[in-house]
Amino acid sequence: MNLRNILEQSGITLIAVSKTYPPERLLEEYNKGQRVFGENKVQEITAKYEVLPKDIQWHFIGHLQRNKVKYIASFIDTIHSIDSFELLQEIHKQAQKNGRTIKCLLQFHIAQEETKFGFSKEEGIALLEQNDWKALTSVEICGVMGMATFSEDKTLVREEFKQLKGIFEQLKSSFFPNSPHFKEISMGMSGDWEIAAEEGATLVRIGSLIFGNR
Ligand SMILES: *Cc1c(COP(=O)(O)O)cnc(C)c1O
């Protein structure tokens, strides 16, 4: 049985992270049944969207500049990397122009590396306490995303995933108690997806394990 089926049995969606791979490799996975793909660059995801089947569900998982939202707003399903209110505003504006709703995840900084993007727990809470996001009717805040420290230390990685799950639970009960849409925890990559699955991931983002080393 393949990885996608194993995950599906636990109710976890596999996002095939196809960055750097050519469209032909995505099509190979598509022909094996994969429909959800993740990319982290605007130019690359747009080029692949153009040439690949239109029933693919595209997820944007990288840092997103506000001035580039307009290039993906017509087709993107979910954006995992919300790290400011201004980005959310721009996504709302561009989604509305396209007559669509775009699903968004708040990215949290759970790793020890400084280089990774995302809110602290306090910043995420402060954003939601402002209430301004409620006017952004063309975005749907569906949950949280995070990346663990790139480390062999499984205890550390597990702690970080637990931390993200804790943030999800707190936001859910404080701000989304009656929202069935707020249900996603995007965590886990090729090296740590098993730990993420054990700690409550609903979306895992896996690249090299599927496509080979970049
Ligand atoms: C590249 C990437 C992944 C997938 O990484 P692999 O180690 O190849 O599985 C997951 N999430 C993000 C945000 C990425 O940039």
Ligand as a Chemical Component Dictionary entry (heavy atoms), coordinates in Angstrom:
data_LIG
# 
_chem_comp.id                   LIG 
_chem_comp.type                 NON-POLYMER 
_chem_comp.pdbx_formal_charge   0 
_chem_comp.three_letter_code    LIG 
# 
loop_
_chem_comp_atom.comp_id 
_chem_comp_atom.atom_id 
_chem_comp_atom.alt_atom_id 
_chem_comp_atom.type_symbol 
_chem_comp_atom.charge 
_chem_comp_atom.model_Cartn_x 
_chem_comp_atom.model_Cartn_y 
_chem_comp_atom.model_Cartn_z 
_chem_comp_atom.pdbx_ordinal 
LIG C1 C1 C 0 10.089 21.600 0.886 1  
LIG C2 C2 C 0 9.073  21.695 1.949 2  
LIG C3 C3 C 0 8.454  20.550 2.465 3  
LIG C4 C4 C 0 8.801  19.148 2.020 4  
LIG O1 O1 O 0 10.101 18.822 2.379 5  
LIG P1 P1 P 0 10.682 17.336 2.201 6  
LIG O2 O2 O 0 11.746 17.246 3.208 7  
LIG O3 O3 O 0 11.183 17.246 0.798 8  
LIG O4 O4 O 0 9.584  16.386 2.446 9  
LIG C5 C5 C 0 7.464  20.731 3.427 10 
LIG N1 N1 N 0 7.112  21.952 3.865 11 
LIG C6 C6 C 0 7.689  23.061 3.397 12 
LIG C7 C7 C 0 7.227  24.385 3.932 13 
LIG C8 C8 C 0 8.677  22.983 2.430 14 
LIG O5 O5 O 0 9.242  24.109 1.974 15 
# 
loop_
_chem_comp_bond.comp_id 
_chem_comp_bond.atom_id_1 
_chem_comp_bond.atom_id_2 
_chem_comp_bond.value_order 
_chem_comp_bond.pdbx_ordinal 
LIG C1 C2 SING 1  
LIG C2 C3 SING 2  
LIG C2 C8 DOUB 3  
LIG C3 C4 SING 4  
LIG C3 C5 DOUB 5  
LIG C4 O1 SING 6  
LIG O1 P1 SING 7  
LIG P1 O2 DOUB 8  
LIG P1 O3 SING 9  
LIG P1 O4 SING 10 
LIG C5 N1 SING 11 
LIG N1 C6 DOUB 12 
LIG C6 C7 SING 13 
LIG C6 C8 SING 14 
LIG C8 O5 SING 15 
# 
